[in-house]
Amino acid sequence: MTTLVTGATGNIGRRVVAGLVGAGQRVRAMSRDPRAAAARLPAGVEVVHGDFDRPETWPAALGGVERVYLFPFVDPAPAAGPGFVGTAVEAGVRRFVVHSAAAAALDHQGDPGDAALPPLRRHLADEREGHRDVERAVEDSGAEWTHVRPALLAAGALDWSDRIRATRAVRAPYPGAGNALVHEADVAEVAVAALLTDDHLGAAHTVTGPAKVTQADQVRAIGRAVGADVGLVELTPEQARKEWHDPELGMDHDTLDWLLAVLEASVEGEGLLPPNDTFERITGRPPRTFEQWARDHAGDFR
């Protein structure tokens, strides 16, 4: 049995590949840059050129494949043709495990294009609909499916890596804002279990970390991991808006609106999404902590 992993060089995808290889599975990785991808993946992984935007590349990627780990950049409703999901089923794919997001589990949030919605609700509506569109495309394909819906990823802290390496400090508002951040290795383990066993067919698993971790907690944990004092300089939201504004990096005013709203909404209680026991129920082990994540990524901050 050959499993195709899309998004194979990402934080989660690389670990899905490694988990499948460790289980003795034949793995094919689809990449727009096979040479670069091959250098980042375990020996024995077949790396093929493939691009969701170029249907002519799909047959080589999908030939002989029975199961697919599906990255959410796929077009769920192509204007013409069966699209990637339909082509995969035609080629013999029998199971999809969808890399989704916790927002897909939310109740309907409204129309993402409704400018009257508050920034956070508009962002969540956009996230929900985008991921649910991909999930629905798979559900409607006739193939077996499982959706893996990670909560906010601990890997978001990598956005601080340049500044921590350069100044040993983070500049951010709302130091008490936090969520049950999930280690990408936990997400990958759940995905591998869904690919290799029949225990998760038709399930949608929302995966969180074990507990809320504030921004201040994260900075302290990174400092301990690298063996250095790392500080957090608290900004006002207005200062953050001015410092972070960089449209070339995707930090336009609309993005800043919802990002600051996420932080503000994550100060009280358990954050946007309370921690759950999904990972422990599936694996029999507690989820990895942010402390573990910081140790695993210490090299990114040194």
TIVO-92312 format. One record per residue: residue in three letters; x, y, z of N, C-alpha, C, O in turn. Coordinates in steps of 0.2 Angstrom, whole numbers, padded with zeros to 4 digits, always signed. Example, Ala and Ser with C-alpha at 12.3 -4.5 7.8 and 13.67 -1.06 7.14 Angstrom:
ala+0066-0028+0039+0062-0022+0039+0066-0016+0039+0071-0017+0042
ser+0064-0011+0035+0068-0005+0036+0064+0000+0039+0067+0006+0040
***
This chain:
met+0004-0006+0000+0000+0000+0000+0004+0006+0000+0009+0007+0004
thr+0003+0011-0005+0007+0017-0005+0002+0023-0002-0004+0023-0004
thr+0005+0027+0002+0002+0033+0004+0005+0039+0002+0011+0040+0002
leu+0001+0043-0001+0003+0050-0004+0003+0055+0002-0003+0056+0005
val+0008+0059+0003+0008+0064+0008+0009+0071+0004+0014+0072+0001
thr+0004+0075+0005+0004+0082+0002+0006+0086+0007+0005+0085+0013
gly+0009+0092+0006+0012+0096+0011+0017+0093+0015+0018+0094+0021
ala+0021+0089+0012+0026+0084+0015+0031+0087+0018+0035+0084+0023
thr+0033+0093+0017+0039+0096+0020+0037+0101+0025+0041+0105+0028
gly+0031+0102+0027+0028+0106+0032+0030+0104+0039+0032+0098+0040
asn+0028+0108+0044+0030+0105+0051+0026+0099+0053+0029+0095+0056
ile+0020+0098+0050+0016+0092+0052+0017+0087+0047+0018+0081+0048
gly+0017+0089+0040+0018+0084+0035+0025+0080+0035+0025+0074+0034
arg+0030+0083+0037+0037+0079+0038+0036+0074+0043+0039+0069+0043
arg+0032+0076+0049+0031+0071+0054+0026+0065+0052+0027+0059+0054
val+0022+0067+0048+0017+0061+0045+0021+0057+0041+0021+0051+0042
val+0026+0059+0037+0030+0055+0033+0034+0051+0037+0035+0045+0036
ala+0038+0054+0042+0042+0050+0047+0038+0044+0050+0041+0039+0051
gly+0032+0046+0052+0028+0041+0056+0026+0035+0051+0026+0029+0054
leu+0025+0037+0045+0023+0031+0041+0029+0027+0039+0029+0021+0039
val+0035+0030+0038+0041+0027+0036+0043+0022+0042+0045+0016+0041
gly+0042+0025+0048+0043+0021+0054+0039+0015+0055+0041+0010+0058
ala+0033+0015+0052+0028+0010+0053+0029+0005+0047+0025+0000+0046
gly+0034+0006+0043+0036+0002+0037+0032+0002+0031+0031-0002+0027
gln+0029+0008+0030+0024+0010+0025+0028+0012+0019+0033+0016+0019
arg+0025+0011+0013+0028+0015+0007+0025+0022+0006+0019+0022+0007
val+0029+0027+0006+0027+0033+0006+0029+0037+0000+0035+0037-0003
arg+0025+0041-0003+0026+0045-0009+0025+0052-0006+0019+0054-0004
ala+0029+0057-0008+0028+0064-0006+0027+0068-0012+0031+0068-0017
met+0022+0072-0012+0021+0077-0018+0024+0084-0016+0022+0086-0011
ser+0028+0086-0021+0031+0093-0019+0032+0097-0026+0033+0094-0031
arg+0031+0103-0025+0033+0107-0031+0040+0108-0033+0042+0110-0038
asp+0044+0106-0028+0052+0106-0028+0054+0099-0026+0057+0099-0020
pro+0054+0094-0030+0056+0087-0027+0063+0087-0024+0064+0084-0020
arg+0068+0091-0028+0075+0090-0025+0075+0093-0018+0079+0090-0014
ala+0072+0099-0017+0073+0102-0010+0069+0097-0005+0071+0096+0000
ala+0063+0095-0007+0060+0090-0003+0063+0084-0001+0063+0082+0005
ala+0067+0081-0006+0070+0075-0004+0076+0076+0001+0077+0071+0005
ala+0079+0082+0001+0084+0083+0006+0081+0084+0013+0085+0083+0017
arg+0075+0085+0014+0072+0086+0020+0068+0080+0023+0066+0080+0028
leu+0068+0074+0019+0063+0069+0020+0068+0062+0021+0073+0062+0019
pro+0065+0057+0025+0069+0051+0026+0071+0048+0020+0067+0048+0015
ala+0076+0044+0020+0078+0040+0015+0073+0035+0013+0070+0032+0018
gly+0072+0033+0007+0067+0028+0005+0060+0031+0003+0056+0028+0000
val+0059+0038+0004+0053+0041+0002+0053+0043-0005+0058+0046-0007
glu+0048+0041-0009+0048+0043-0016+0045+0050-0016+0040+0051-0014
val+0049+0054-0019+0047+0061-0020+0045+0063-0027+0050+0062-0031
val+0039+0065-0028+0037+0066-0035+0035+0074-0036+0033+0077-0031
his+0036+0076-0042+0033+0083-0043+0026+0083-0044+0023+0079-0047
gly+0023+0088-0040+0015+0088-0040+0013+0095-0038+0017+0098-0033
asp+0008+0098-0041+0006+0105-0039-0002+0105-0039-0005+0103-0044
phe-0005+0107-0034-0012+0107-0034-0015+0111-0039-0021+0110-0042
asp-0011+0116-0042-0014+0121-0047-0012+0118-0054-0014+0122-0059
arg-0009+0112-0055-0007+0110-0061-0009+0103-0062-0006+0098-0060
pro-0015+0102-0065-0018+0095-0065-0014+0090-0069-0015+0084-0068
glu-0010+0093-0074-0006+0088-0078-0001+0084-0073+0002+0079-0075
thr+0001+0087-0067+0006+0084-0063+0002+0078-0058+0006+0075-0055
trp-0004+0078-0058-0008+0074-0053-0007+0066-0055-0006+0062-0050
pro-0007+0064-0061-0007+0057-0063-0001+0053-0060-0001+0048-0057
ala+0005+0057-0061+0011+0054-0058+0011+0053-0051+0014+0049-0048
ala+0008+0058-0047+0008+0058-0040+0003+0053-0037+0004+0050-0032
leu-0002+0052-0041-0008+0048-0038-0008+0040-0041-0011+0036-0038
gly-0004+0039-0046-0004+0032-0048-0002+0027-0043+0004+0027-0040
gly-0006+0022-0042-0004+0017-0037-0005+0019-0030-0004+0015-0025
val-0008+0024-0028-0009+0027-0022-0016+0025-0019-0021+0025-0023
glu-0016+0022-0013-0023+0020-0010-0025+0025-0004-0031+0026-0003
arg-0020+0029-0001-0022+0033+0004-0018+0040+0003-0013+0040+0001
val-0022+0045+0005-0019+0052+0004-0020+0056+0011-0025+0056+0014
tyr-0014+0059+0013-0014+0064+0018-0015+0071+0014-0010+0073+0011
leu-0021+0074+0015-0023+0080+0011-0021+0086+0014-0025+0088+0019
phe-0017+0090+0011-0016+0097+0014-0021+0101+0011-0024+0100+0006
pro-0023+0106+0015-0029+0110+0014-0029+0115+0008-0034+0119+0007
phe-0023+0116+0005-0023+0121-0001-0026+0118-0007-0026+0122-0012
val-0029+0112-0007-0032+0109-0013-0038+0113-0014-0042+0116-0010
asp-0040+0114-0021-0046+0118-0023-0052+0113-0022-0052+0108-0025
pro-0057+0114-0017-0062+0110-0016-0068+0110-0021-0072+0105-0021
ala-0068+0115-0025-0074+0116-0030-0071+0119-0036-0072+0124-0038
pro-0067+0115-0040-0064+0117-0046-0070+0119-0051-0075+0116-0052
ala-0068+0124-0055-0073+0126-0060-0074+0121-0066-0079+0121-0069
ala-0069+0117-0067-0069+0112-0073-0066+0106-0070-0061+0106-0067
gly-0068+0100-0073-0065+0094-0071-0066+0091-0064-0070+0095-0060
pro-0064+0085-0062-0066+0083-0056-0061+0085-0050-0063+0084-0044
gly-0056+0089-0051-0052+0092-0046-0047+0087-0043-0048+0081-0045
phe-0043+0089-0039-0038+0084-0036-0042+0078-0032-0040+0072-0033
val-0047+0080-0028-0050+0074-0024-0053+0069-0029-0053+0063-0028
gly-0057+0072-0034-0060+0067-0039-0056+0063-0043-0057+0057-0044
thr-0050+0067-0045-0045+0063-0049-0042+0058-0045-0040+0052-0047
ala-0041+0059-0038-0038+0054-0034-0042+0048-0033-0040+0042-0034
val-0049+0049-0032-0053+0043-0032-0054+0039-0038-0054+0033-0038
glu-0054+0043-0044-0053+0039-0050-0047+0035-0051-0047+0030-0055
ala-0042+0038-0048-0035+0034-0049-0035+0028-0044-0030+0024-0044
gly-0040+0027-0039-0040+0022-0035-0039+0023-0027-0038+0019-0023
val-0038+0030-0026-0038+0032-0019-0044+0030-0015-0050+0032-0017
arg-0043+0026-0009-0049+0024-0005-0050+0028+0001-0055+0027+0004
arg-0045+0031+0003-0045+0035+0010-0041+0041+0010-0036+0042+0007
phe-0045+0046+0013-0041+0053+0014-0041+0054+0021-0046+0053+0025
val-0036+0057+0023-0035+0060+0030-0034+0068+0029-0029+0069+0026
val-0038+0072+0031-0038+0079+0029-0035+0083+0034-0037+0082+0040
his-0030+0087+0032-0027+0091+0037-0031+0097+0037-0031+0102+0033
ser-0035+0098+0043-0040+0103+0043-0038+0108+0049-0032+0109+0050
ala-0043+0111+0052-0042+0115+0058-0047+0115+0062-0053+0114+0061
ala-0046+0117+0069-0051+0117+0074-0057+0122+0072-0063+0120+0074
ala-0056+0127+0068-0061+0131+0066-0067+0128+0062-0073+0130+0063
ala-0065+0122+0059-0070+0119+0055-0076+0116+0060-0081+0114+0058
ala-0074+0115+0066-0079+0112+0071-0084+0117+0074-0088+0116+0077
leu-0082+0124+0072-0087+0129+0075-0093+0129+0072-0094+0127+0066
asp-0098+0132+0076-0105+0133+0073-0104+0138+0067-0099+0142+0067
his-0109+0139+0063-0109+0144+0058-0108+0151+0061-0111+0153+0065
gln-0103+0154+0058-0101+0161+0061-0103+0167+0057-0102+0172+0058
gly-0107+0165+0051-0109+0171+0047-0105+0170+0040-0101+0166+0039
asp-0107+0175+0036-0103+0176+0029-0096+0179+0030-0096+0185+0033
pro-0091+0175+0028-0084+0178+0029-0083+0185+0025-0079+0189+0027
gly-0088+0186+0020-0087+0192+0017-0091+0198+0020-0091+0204+0017
asp-0094+0197+0025-0098+0202+0028-0094+0207+0032-0092+0205+0038
ala-0093+0213+0030-0089+0218+0033-0091+0220+0040-0088+0223+0044
ala-0098+0219+0041-0101+0221+0047-0099+0216+0053-0100+0218+0059
leu-0096+0210+0051-0094+0206+0057-0088+0209+0060-0084+0211+0057
pro-0088+0208+0067-0082+0210+0070-0076+0206+0067-0077+0200+0065
pro-0070+0209+0068-0064+0205+0065-0063+0198+0066-0061+0194+0062
leu-0063+0197+0073-0062+0190+0075-0067+0185+0072-0065+0180+0070
arg-0073+0187+0073-0079+0183+0070-0078+0182+0063-0079+0176+0060
arg-0076+0187+0059-0075+0187+0052-0070+0182+0050-0070+0178+0045
his-0064+0182+0054-0059+0178+0053-0061+0170+0054-0059+0166+0050
leu-0064+0169+0060-0066+0162+0061-0071+0160+0056-0071+0154+0054
ala-0075+0164+0053-0080+0162+0048-0076+0160+0042-0078+0155+0039
asp-0071+0164+0040-0067+0162+0034-0063+0156+0035-0063+0152+0031
glu-0060+0155+0041-0057+0149+0043-0062+0143+0042-0060+0137+0039
arg-0067+0143+0045-0072+0138+0046-0074+0136+0039-0074+0130+0037
glu-0076+0141+0035-0079+0139+0028-0074+0136+0024-0075+0131+0020
gly-0068+0139+0024-0062+0137+0020-0061+0129+0021-0060+0125+0016
his-0060+0127+0027-0058+0120+0029-0064+0116+0028-0064+0110+0026
arg-0070+0118+0030-0076+0114+0029-0077+0113+0021-0080+0107+0020
asp-0076+0117+0017-0076+0116+0010-0072+0110+0008-0074+0106+0004
val-0066+0110+0010-0061+0104+0009-0064+0098+0012-0064+0093+0008
glu-0066+0098+0018-0069+0092+0021-0075+0090+0017-0076+0084+0016
arg-0080+0094+0015-0086+0092+0012-0084+0089+0005-0087+0084+0003
ala-0079+0091+0002-0077+0088-0005-0074+0081-0004-0076+0077-0008
val-0071+0080+0002-0069+0073+0003-0075+0069+0005-0075+0063+0003
glu-0079+0071+0009-0085+0068+0012-0089+0065+0006-0092+0060+0006
asp-0090+0070+0001-0094+0069-0005-0091+0064-0010-0094+0062-0015
ser-0084+0063-0009-0081+0059-0014-0082+0051-0015-0081+0048-0020
gly-0085+0049-0009-0087+0042-0009-0081+0038-0006-0082+0032-0004
ala-0075+0041-0004-0070+0038-0001-0070+0038+0006-0074+0042+0009
glu-0067+0034+0010-0066+0034+0017-0063+0040+0019-0059+0043+0015
trp-0064+0043+0025-0061+0049+0027-0061+0050+0034-0064+0047+0038
thr-0056+0054+0036-0055+0056+0043-0053+0063+0043-0048+0065+0039
his-0055+0068+0047-0053+0075+0047-0049+0076+0054-0051+0074+0059
val-0043+0078+0053-0039+0080+0059-0038+0088+0059-0036+0091+0055
arg-0041+0090+0065-0042+0097+0066-0038+0100+0072-0040+0101+0077
pro-0032+0102+0070-0027+0105+0075-0030+0111+0078-0032+0115+0074
ala-0029+0112+0085-0030+0119+0087-0024+0123+0086-0020+0121+0081
leu-0024+0129+0089-0018+0134+0087-0011+0130+0088-0011+0127+0094
leu-0007+0130+0084-0001+0126+0084+0005+0130+0088+0005+0136+0088
ala+0008+0126+0092+0014+0129+0096+0019+0132+0091+0023+0137+0093
ala+0019+0129+0085+0024+0132+0080+0023+0139+0078+0027+0142+0075
gly+0017+0142+0080+0016+0149+0079+0022+0153+0082+0023+0159+0080
ala+0025+0150+0088+0030+0154+0091+0036+0155+0087+0041+0159+0089
leu+0037+0151+0082+0043+0152+0077+0043+0159+0074+0048+0161+0072
asp+0037+0162+0074+0037+0169+0071+0042+0174+0076+0044+0179+0073
trp+0043+0172+0082+0048+0176+0086+0055+0174+0085+0059+0177+0088
ser+0057+0169+0081+0063+0166+0081+0069+0171+0079+0074+0172+0082
asp+0067+0175+0074+0072+0180+0072+0074+0185+0077+0080+0187+0078
arg+0068+0188+0080+0069+0193+0085+0073+0190+0092+0077+0193+0095
ile+0071+0184+0093+0074+0181+0099+0082+0180+0098+0086+0181+0102
arg+0083+0177+0092+0090+0176+0090+0094+0183+0090+0100+0183+0093
ala+0091+0188+0088+0095+0194+0087+0095+0198+0094+0100+0202+0095
thr+0089+0198+0098+0089+0203+0103+0087+0199+0110+0087+0203+0115
arg+0086+0193+0110+0084+0189+0116+0078+0192+0119+0077+0193+0125
ala+0073+0195+0115+0067+0198+0118+0062+0197+0113+0063+0197+0107
val+0055+0197+0115+0049+0197+0111+0046+0203+0113+0045+0205+0119
arg+0043+0207+0108+0039+0213+0109+0032+0211+0106+0030+0210+0101
ala+0027+0211+0111+0020+0209+0110+0015+0212+0115+0017+0213+0121
pro+0009+0213+0113+0004+0215+0117+0001+0209+0121+0002+0203+0119
tyr-0003+0210+0126-0007+0205+0129-0002+0199+0131-0003+0193+0129
pro+0002+0200+0136+0007+0194+0138+0003+0188+0141+0005+0183+0141
gly-0003+0190+0144-0007+0185+0147-0012+0181+0142-0015+0176+0144
ala-0011+0183+0136-0015+0179+0131-0012+0172+0129-0006+0172+0129
gly-0017+0167+0129-0014+0160+0128-0019+0156+0126-0025+0157+0127
asn-0017+0150+0123-0022+0145+0121-0018+0138+0123-0012+0137+0125
ala-0022+0132+0122-0019+0126+0123-0016+0124+0116-0018+0120+0112
leu-0010+0126+0116-0006+0126+0110-0004+0118+0109-0002+0115+0113
val-0004+0116+0102-0003+0109+0101+0004+0108+0097+0005+0112+0093
his+0007+0103+0100+0014+0101+0096+0012+0098+0090+0008+0094+0089
glu+0016+0100+0084+0014+0097+0078+0015+0089+0078+0012+0086+0074
ala+0020+0087+0082+0021+0080+0082+0014+0076+0085+0013+0070+0082
asp+0010+0079+0089+0004+0076+0091-0001+0076+0085-0004+0071+0085
val-0001+0081+0082-0006+0081+0076-0004+0076+0071-0008+0072+0068
ala+0003+0075+0070+0005+0070+0065+0003+0063+0067+0002+0059+0063
glu+0004+0062+0074+0003+0055+0077-0005+0053+0075-0006+0047+0074
val-0009+0058+0077-0016+0056+0075-0017+0055+0068-0021+0050+0066
ala-0014+0059+0064-0015+0058+0056-0013+0051+0054-0016+0048+0050
val-0007+0049+0057-0004+0042+0055-0009+0037+0057-0010+0032+0054
ala-0011+0038+0064-0016+0033+0066-0022+0032+0061-0025+0026+0060
ala-0024+0038+0059-0030+0038+0055-0029+0035+0048-0033+0032+0044
leu-0022+0035+0045-0020+0033+0039-0019+0025+0039-0021+0021+0035
leu-0017+0023+0045-0015+0016+0046-0020+0011+0049-0020+0005+0048
thr-0025+0014+0052-0030+0009+0055-0037+0011+0053-0038+0017+0050
asp-0042+0007+0055-0049+0008+0053-0053+0011+0059-0059+0012+0058
asp-0049+0013+0064-0052+0015+0070-0055+0022+0070-0059+0024+0074
his-0053+0026+0065-0055+0033+0064-0059+0035+0058-0060+0041+0057
leu-0062+0030+0055-0066+0031+0049-0072+0036+0051-0076+0034+0055
gly-0073+0041+0047-0079+0045+0048-0078+0050+0054-0083+0053+0056
ala-0073+0050+0057-0072+0054+0063-0068+0061+0061-0065+0062+0056
ala-0070+0066+0065-0067+0073+0065-0064+0074+0072-0067+0075+0076
his-0057+0074+0072-0053+0074+0078-0051+0081+0079-0046+0083+0075
thr-0053+0085+0084-0050+0091+0086-0045+0090+0091-0046+0087+0096
val-0038+0092+0089-0033+0090+0094-0030+0097+0097-0028+0101+0093
thr-0029+0097+0103-0027+0102+0107-0020+0100+0111-0019+0094+0111
gly-0017+0105+0114-0012+0104+0119-0015+0103+0125-0021+0103+0126
pro-0011+0101+0130-0013+0099+0137-0016+0105+0141-0020+0104+0146
ala-0014+0111+0140-0016+0117+0144-0015+0123+0141-0011+0124+0136
lys-0018+0128+0143-0017+0135+0141-0010+0137+0142-0007+0136+0148
val-0007+0140+0138+0000+0143+0138+0000+0150+0136-0001+0151+0130
thr+0001+0155+0141+0001+0162+0139+0008+0163+0135+0012+0160+0135
gln+0007+0169+0132+0013+0172+0128+0019+0172+0133+0025+0171+0131
ala+0018+0175+0139+0023+0175+0144+0026+0169+0146+0032+0168+0146
asp+0022+0164+0146+0024+0157+0148+0028+0154+0142+0034+0151+0143
gln+0026+0156+0136+0030+0153+0130+0037+0156+0130+0042+0153+0129
val+0037+0163+0131+0044+0166+0131+0049+0163+0136+0054+0162+0135
arg+0046+0162+0142+0050+0159+0148+0052+0152+0146+0058+0150+0147
ala+0048+0148+0143+0050+0141+0141+0055+0141+0135+0060+0137+0136
ile+0055+0146+0131+0060+0146+0126+0066+0148+0129+0072+0145+0127
gly+0066+0153+0133+0072+0155+0137+0076+0149+0140+0082+0148+0140
arg+0072+0145+0144+0074+0139+0147+0077+0134+0142+0082+0131+0143
ala+0074+0133+0136+0076+0128+0131+0083+0130+0128+0087+0126+0127
val+0084+0137+0128+0090+0139+0124+0095+0141+0130+0101+0142+0128
gly+0094+0141+0136+0098+0142+0141+0100+0149+0142+0106+0151+0143
ala+0095+0154+0140+0097+0161+0140+0091+0165+0143+0085+0162+0143
asp+0092+0171+0146+0086+0175+0148+0083+0178+0142+0086+0182+0138
val+0077+0177+0141+0073+0179+0135+0067+0183+0138+0063+0181+0142
gly+0067+0190+0137+0062+0194+0140+0056+0195+0135+0056+0194+0129
leu+0051+0198+0138+0045+0200+0134+0043+0207+0136+0042+0209+0141
val+0044+0211+0131+0042+0218+0131+0035+0219+0129+0033+0218+0124
glu+0031+0222+0134+0024+0222+0133+0022+0229+0129+0024+0234+0131
leu+0019+0228+0123+0017+0233+0119+0009+0235+0120+0006+0230+0122
thr+0007+0241+0119+0000+0242+0119-0002+0239+0112+0002+0239+0107
pro-0009+0238+0111-0011+0236+0104-0009+0241+0099-0008+0239+0093
glu-0010+0247+0101-0008+0252+0096-0001+0252+0094+0001+0253+0088
gln+0004+0251+0098+0011+0250+0097+0012+0244+0093+0016+0244+0088
ala+0009+0239+0094+0009+0233+0090+0007+0234+0083+0010+0231+0078
arg+0001+0237+0082-0001+0238+0076+0004+0242+0072+0005+0240+0066
lys+0007+0247+0075+0012+0251+0071+0018+0247+0069+0021+0247+0064
glu+0021+0243+0074+0027+0239+0073+0026+0233+0068+0031+0232+0065
trp+0020+0230+0069+0019+0224+0065+0017+0225+0058+0017+0221+0054
his+0015+0231+0056+0012+0232+0050+0017+0232+0044+0022+0235+0044
asp+0016+0227+0040+0020+0225+0035+0017+0221+0029+0017+0215+0029
pro+0013+0225+0025+0009+0222+0020+0013+0216+0015+0010+0212+0013
glu+0019+0218+0014+0023+0213+0010+0024+0206+0014+0025+0201+0010
leu+0023+0206+0020+0024+0200+0024+0017+0197+0026+0016+0193+0030
gly+0012+0200+0023+0005+0198+0024+0002+0201+0031-0004+0200+0033
met+0005+0206+0034+0003+0209+0040+0000+0216+0038+0002+0221+0039
asp-0006+0216+0034-0010+0222+0032-0015+0223+0038-0015+0220+0043
his-0018+0229+0037-0023+0231+0043-0028+0226+0044-0030+0225+0050
asp-0031+0223+0039-0036+0218+0040-0033+0212+0045-0037+0210+0049
thr-0027+0210+0043-0024+0204+0046-0023+0206+0054-0024+0202+0058
leu-0020+0212+0055-0019+0215+0061-0025+0215+0065-0025+0214+0071
asp-0031+0217+0062-0037+0218+0066-0039+0211+0069-0040+0211+0075
trp-0039+0205+0065-0041+0199+0068-0036+0196+0073-0037+0193+0078
leu-0029+0197+0071-0024+0195+0075-0024+0198+0082-0023+0194+0087
leu-0025+0204+0083-0025+0207+0089-0032+0205+0093-0032+0205+0099
ala-0037+0204+0089-0043+0202+0092-0042+0195+0095-0045+0194+0100
val-0039+0191+0092-0037+0184+0094-0034+0184+0101-0035+0181+0106
leu-0029+0189+0101-0025+0189+0107-0029+0192+0113-0029+0189+0119
glu-0033+0197+0111-0037+0200+0117-0042+0195+0119-0044+0195+0125
ala-0045+0191+0115-0050+0186+0117-0047+0180+0120-0051+0176+0123
ser-0040+0179+0120-0037+0174+0123-0034+0175+0130-0031+0171+0133
val-0036+0181+0133-0033+0183+0139-0037+0179+0145-0034+0176+0149
glu-0043+0179+0145-0047+0177+0150-0049+0169+0149-0049+0167+0143
gly-0050+0166+0154-0052+0159+0154-0047+0154+0151-0041+0155+0152
glu-0049+0149+0147-0044+0144+0144-0042+0146+0137-0039+0142+0134
gly-0044+0152+0135-0042+0154+0128-0048+0152+0123-0053+0151+0125
leu-0046+0153+0117-0052+0152+0112-0054+0145+0112-0060+0144+0110
leu-0050+0140+0113-0053+0133+0113-0050+0129+0119-0044+0129+0120
pro-0054+0127+0124-0052+0123+0130-0048+0117+0128-0049+0114+0122
pro-0043+0115+0132-0040+0109+0130-0044+0103+0131-0049+0103+0135
asn-0043+0098+0126-0047+0092+0127-0043+0085+0127-0037+0086+0127
asp-0046+0080+0127-0042+0073+0128-0041+0069+0122-0040+0063+0122
thr-0042+0072+0116-0042+0068+0110-0036+0064+0109-0036+0058+0108
phe-0030+0068+0110-0024+0064+0109-0023+0059+0114-0020+0053+0112
glu-0024+0060+0120-0023+0054+0125-0028+0049+0124-0026+0043+0124
arg-0034+0050+0121-0039+0044+0120-0036+0040+0114-0037+0034+0114
ile-0033+0043+0109-0031+0040+0103-0024+0036+0104-0023+0031+0102
thr-0020+0039+0108-0013+0036+0109-0012+0033+0116-0007+0029+0116
gly-0016+0035+0121-0014+0032+0127-0009+0036+0131-0007+0034+0137
arg-0007+0042+0128-0002+0046+0132-0004+0053+0132-0008+0055+0128
pro-0002+0057+0137-0004+0064+0137-0001+0068+0131+0004+0066+0129
pro-0004+0073+0129-0001+0077+0124+0006+0080+0126+0007+0082+0132
arg+0010+0082+0121+0016+0085+0123+0015+0092+0125+0010+0096+0123
thr+0019+0095+0130+0018+0101+0132+0022+0106+0128+0026+0105+0124
phe+0021+0113+0129+0024+0118+0126+0032+0118+0128+0036+0119+0124
glu+0033+0116+0134+0040+0115+0136+0044+0110+0132+0049+0111+0130
gln+0040+0105+0130+0043+0100+0126+0044+0103+0119+0050+0102+0116
trp+0039+0106+0117+0040+0109+0110+0046+0114+0110+0050+0114+0105
ala+0047+0118+0115+0052+0123+0115+0059+0119+0115+0064+0121+0112
arg+0060+0114+0119+0066+0110+0118+0067+0107+0112+0073+0107+0109
asp+0062+0104+0108+0062+0101+0102+0065+0107+0097+0068+0105+0092
his+0063+0113+0098+0064+0118+0093+0070+0123+0095+0070+0129+0093
ala+0073+0121+0101+0078+0126+0103+0083+0129+0098+0085+0134+0098
gly+0085+0124+0093+0090+0127+0088+0087+0132+0084+0091+0136+0081
asp+0080+0133+0083+0077+0138+0079+0078+0145+0083+0077+0150+0080
phe+0079+0145+0089+0080+0151+0093+0087+0153+0095+0088+0158+0098
arg+0092+0149+0094+0099+0150+0096+0102+0154+0091+0108+0156+0092
***
